[in-house]
Amino acid sequence: MKQGGGMRVADQRGRFQIPIYILIMEYYKNYMADAVVRVDDDGKRFVKRIDYRGGREEFQVNNPESKTAFGGEGYGVFYILEPISKEDYDTFGRTWTFGYYGEKTPLY
Protein backbone atom coordinates (compact mmCIF):
# COMPACT_ATOMS: atom_id res chain seq x y z
CA MET A 1 0.00 0.00 0.00
CA LYS A 2 1.49 3.34 -1.05
CA GLN A 3 0.56 6.71 0.30
CA GLY A 4 1.67 9.89 -1.41
CA GLY A 5 2.92 13.18 -0.11
CA GLY A 6 5.93 11.95 1.83
CA MET A 7 3.93 9.40 3.84
CA ARG A 8 5.34 6.04 4.85
CA VAL A 9 5.33 3.27 2.26
CA ALA A 10 4.67 -0.39 3.09
CA ASP A 11 6.78 -2.98 1.29
CA GLN A 12 5.61 -6.50 0.31
CA ARG A 13 6.18 -7.90 3.79
CA GLY A 14 4.14 -5.17 5.47
CA ARG A 15 7.15 -3.34 6.89
CA PHE A 16 7.04 0.40 6.68
CA GLN A 17 9.89 2.36 5.20
CA ILE A 18 10.44 6.08 5.20
CA PRO A 19 11.36 7.41 1.75
CA ILE A 20 14.67 9.21 1.56
CA TYR A 21 14.84 12.41 -0.44
CA ILE A 22 18.24 13.32 -1.81
CA LEU A 23 18.80 17.01 -2.38
CA ILE A 24 21.08 17.70 -5.28
CA MET A 25 22.44 21.21 -5.32
CA GLU A 26 24.82 22.74 -7.79
CA TYR A 27 27.24 25.55 -7.07
CA TYR A 28 28.76 28.01 -9.54
CA LYS A 29 30.99 31.05 -9.55
CA ASN A 30 30.35 34.12 -11.67
CA TYR A 31 33.52 36.14 -11.29
CA MET A 32 32.43 38.94 -13.63
CA ALA A 33 29.60 39.71 -11.20
CA ASP A 34 31.68 38.99 -8.05
CA ALA A 35 29.12 36.40 -7.00
CA VAL A 36 28.55 32.70 -6.39
CA VAL A 37 25.32 30.91 -7.29
CA ARG A 38 23.51 27.97 -5.67
CA VAL A 39 20.94 26.01 -7.69
CA ASP A 40 18.54 23.87 -5.64
CA ASP A 41 17.11 20.58 -6.87
CA ASP A 42 13.86 22.37 -7.75
CA GLY A 43 15.67 24.92 -9.93
CA LYS A 44 15.59 27.89 -7.55
CA ARG A 45 18.71 30.01 -7.77
CA PHE A 46 20.31 31.87 -4.89
CA VAL A 47 23.06 34.43 -5.39
CA LYS A 48 25.65 35.37 -2.79
CA ARG A 49 27.65 38.56 -3.30
CA ILE A 50 30.12 40.43 -1.20
CA ASP A 51 28.49 43.60 0.04
CA TYR A 52 31.48 45.67 1.05
CA ARG A 53 29.27 48.10 2.98
CA GLY A 54 27.19 45.64 4.97
CA GLY A 55 28.86 42.21 4.86
CA ARG A 56 27.66 39.07 3.06
CA GLU A 57 24.25 38.62 1.57
CA GLU A 58 22.37 35.84 -0.17
CA PHE A 59 19.17 36.35 -2.11
CA GLN A 60 16.89 34.39 -4.41
CA VAL A 61 16.71 35.28 -8.10
CA ASN A 62 13.58 34.37 -10.05
CA ASN A 63 14.25 36.42 -13.18
CA PRO A 64 15.69 34.25 -15.99
CA GLU A 65 17.10 37.43 -17.55
CA SER A 66 19.54 37.80 -14.62
CA LYS A 67 23.07 37.50 -15.99
CA THR A 68 24.42 36.99 -12.48
CA ALA A 69 22.27 33.94 -11.71
CA PHE A 70 21.88 32.40 -15.18
CA GLY A 71 24.95 33.60 -17.09
CA GLY A 72 24.94 35.03 -20.58
CA GLU A 73 26.07 38.16 -22.36
CA GLY A 74 25.12 41.69 -21.45
CA TYR A 75 26.56 44.99 -22.69
CA GLY A 76 29.56 43.24 -24.22
CA VAL A 77 30.45 41.34 -21.03
CA PHE A 78 30.16 37.54 -20.87
CA TYR A 79 28.91 36.24 -17.52
CA ILE A 80 30.12 32.64 -17.40
CA LEU A 81 29.03 30.25 -14.66
CA GLU A 82 31.79 27.83 -13.67
CA PRO A 83 31.22 24.93 -11.23
CA ILE A 84 32.65 25.18 -7.70
CA SER A 85 32.42 23.03 -4.57
CA LYS A 86 29.96 23.49 -1.70
CA GLU A 87 32.87 24.46 0.53
CA ASP A 88 33.87 27.23 -1.89
CA TYR A 89 30.27 28.47 -1.93
CA ASP A 90 30.02 28.48 1.87
CA THR A 91 33.35 30.27 2.43
CA PHE A 92 32.99 32.88 -0.33
CA GLY A 93 33.36 36.35 1.13
CA ARG A 94 34.72 35.05 4.44
CA THR A 95 38.00 33.40 3.45
CA TRP A 96 38.30 34.12 -0.27
CA THR A 97 37.17 36.35 -3.11
CA PHE A 98 37.92 36.71 -6.81
CA GLY A 99 41.26 37.99 -8.05
CA TYR A 100 41.77 40.21 -11.08
CA TYR A 101 41.47 37.32 -13.55
CA GLY A 102 38.73 35.42 -11.70
CA GLU A 103 41.05 33.19 -9.70
CA LYS A 104 40.38 32.34 -6.07
CA THR A 105 42.24 34.85 -3.88
CA PRO A 106 42.43 34.54 -0.07
CA LEU A 107 41.12 37.37 2.11
CA TYR A 108 43.46 38.54 4.83
VOPAGU-2260 file (C-alpha; in pm, 1 decimal, decimal comma):
REM VOPAGU-2260
SITE   aa  ch    i         X         Y         Z
SITE  MET   A    0       0,0       0,0       0,0
SITE  LYS   A    1     148,7     334,0    -104,8
SITE  GLN   A    2      55,9     670,8      29,8
SITE  GLY   A    3     167,2     989,1    -141,2
SITE  GLY   A    4     292,2    1318,3     -11,2
SITE  GLY   A    5     593,2    1194,6     183,4
SITE  MET   A    6     393,2     940,4     383,8
SITE  ARG   A    7     534,1     604,2     484,6
SITE  VAL   A    8     533,1     326,5     225,7
SITE  ALA   A    9     467,1     -39,4     309,1
SITE  ASP   A   10     677,8    -297,9     128,9
SITE  GLN   A   11     561,3    -650,0      30,6
SITE  ARG   A   12     617,9    -789,7     379,3
SITE  GLY   A   13     414,2    -517,1     547,0
SITE  ARG   A   14     714,8    -333,9     689,3
SITE  PHE   A   15     704,4      40,5     667,9
SITE  GLN   A   16     989,1     236,3     520,2
SITE  ILE   A   17    1043,9     608,4     520,0
SITE  PRO   A   18    1136,3     741,1     175,5
SITE  ILE   A   19    1466,8     921,2     155,5
SITE  TYR   A   20    1484,1    1240,8     -44,2
SITE  ILE   A   21    1824,1    1332,4    -181,4
SITE  LEU   A   22    1880,0    1701,0    -237,8
SITE  ILE   A   23    2108,2    1770,4    -528,0
SITE  MET   A   24    2243,9    2121,2    -531,8
SITE  GLU   A   25    2481,9    2273,8    -779,3
SITE  TYR   A   26    2724,1    2555,4    -706,6
SITE  TYR   A   27    2875,8    2800,6    -954,0
SITE  LYS   A   28    3098,6    3104,6    -954,9
SITE  ASN   A   29    3035,2    3411,9   -1167,0
SITE  TYR   A   30    3352,5    3614,3   -1128,6
SITE  MET   A   31    3242,9    3894,2   -1362,9
SITE  ALA   A   32    2959,7    3971,0   -1119,5
SITE  ASP   A   33    3167,9    3899,0    -804,8
SITE  ALA   A   34    2911,6    3639,6    -700,1
SITE  VAL   A   35    2855,3    3270,4    -639,3
SITE  VAL   A   36    2531,5    3091,3    -728,6
SITE  ARG   A   37    2351,2    2797,0    -567,0
SITE  VAL   A   38    2093,5    2601,4    -769,3
SITE  ASP   A   39    1854,2    2387,1    -564,0
SITE  ASP   A   40    1710,9    2057,9    -687,2
SITE  ASP   A   41    1385,6    2236,5    -775,3
SITE  GLY   A   42    1566,9    2492,2    -993,4
SITE  LYS   A   43    1558,7    2789,1    -754,7
SITE  ARG   A   44    1871,5    3001,4    -776,8
SITE  PHE   A   45    2030,6    3187,2    -489,0
SITE  VAL   A   46    2305,8    3442,9    -539,5
SITE  LYS   A   47    2564,9    3536,9    -279,0
SITE  ARG   A   48    2765,2    3856,1    -329,7
SITE  ILE   A   49    3012,1    4043,2    -120,2
SITE  ASP   A   50    2848,9    4359,9       3,9
SITE  TYR   A   51    3148,4    4567,3     104,8
SITE  ARG   A   52    2926,8    4809,7     297,8
SITE  GLY   A   53    2719,3    4563,9     497,1
SITE  GLY   A   54    2885,8    4220,5     485,6
SITE  ARG   A   55    2766,2    3906,6     306,3
SITE  GLU   A   56    2424,7    3862,1     157,4
SITE  GLU   A   57    2236,6    3584,0     -17,1
SITE  PHE   A   58    1916,8    3635,2    -211,1
SITE  GLN   A   59    1688,9    3439,0    -441,0
SITE  VAL   A   60    1671,3    3528,3    -810,4
SITE  ASN   A   61    1357,9    3436,8   -1005,1
SITE  ASN   A   62    1425,0    3642,4   -1317,8
SITE  PRO   A   63    1568,8    3424,6   -1598,9
SITE  GLU   A   64    1710,1    3742,8   -1754,7
SITE  SER   A   65    1953,6    3779,8   -1462,5
SITE  LYS   A   66    2307,2    3750,4   -1599,0
SITE  THR   A   67    2442,3    3698,9   -1248,1
SITE  ALA   A   68    2226,6    3394,1   -1171,2
SITE  PHE   A   69    2188,1    3240,1   -1518,1
SITE  GLY   A   70    2494,9    3360,2   -1709,5
SITE  GLY   A   71    2493,6    3502,8   -2058,0
SITE  GLU   A   72    2607,3    3816,3   -2236,3
SITE  GLY   A   73    2511,8    4169,5   -2144,7
SITE  TYR   A   74    2655,7    4498,9   -2268,7
SITE  GLY   A   75    2956,2    4323,7   -2421,7
SITE  VAL   A   76    3044,8    4133,9   -2102,7
SITE  PHE   A   77    3016,1    3754,1   -2086,6
SITE  TYR   A   78    2891,0    3624,5   -1751,9
SITE  ILE   A   79    3012,0    3264,5   -1740,1
SITE  LEU   A   80    2902,9    3024,9   -1466,2
SITE  GLU   A   81    3178,9    2783,5   -1366,8
SITE  PRO   A   82    3121,7    2493,3   -1123,0
SITE  ILE   A   83    3264,7    2517,9    -770,1
SITE  SER   A   84    3241,6    2303,5    -456,7
SITE  LYS   A   85    2995,9    2349,3    -169,7
SITE  GLU   A   86    3286,7    2446,0      53,3
SITE  ASP   A   87    3386,6    2722,7    -188,6
SITE  TYR   A   88    3027,0    2847,2    -193,1
SITE  ASP   A   89    3002,3    2848,4     187,2
SITE  THR   A   90    3335,0    3026,9     243,0
SITE  PHE   A   91    3298,7    3287,9     -32,9
SITE  GLY   A   92    3335,9    3635,4     113,3
SITE  ARG   A   93    3472,5    3504,8     444,0
SITE  THR   A   94    3800,1    3339,9     345,3
SITE  TRP   A   95    3830,2    3411,8     -27,1
SITE  THR   A   96    3716,7    3635,0    -310,5
SITE  PHE   A   97    3791,8    3671,3    -680,6
SITE  GLY   A   98    4125,9    3799,1    -805,5
SITE  TYR   A   99    4177,0    4021,0   -1107,6
SITE  TYR   A  100    4146,9    3731,7   -1354,7
SITE  GLY   A  101    3872,7    3542,1   -1169,6
SITE  GLU   A  102    4105,2    3319,1    -970,2
SITE  LYS   A  103    4038,1    3234,0    -606,6
SITE  THR   A  104    4224,0    3484,6    -387,8
SITE  PRO   A  105    4242,7    3454,3      -7,1
SITE  LEU   A  106    4112,4    3737,4     210,7
SITE  TYR   A  107    4346,0    3854,0     483,4
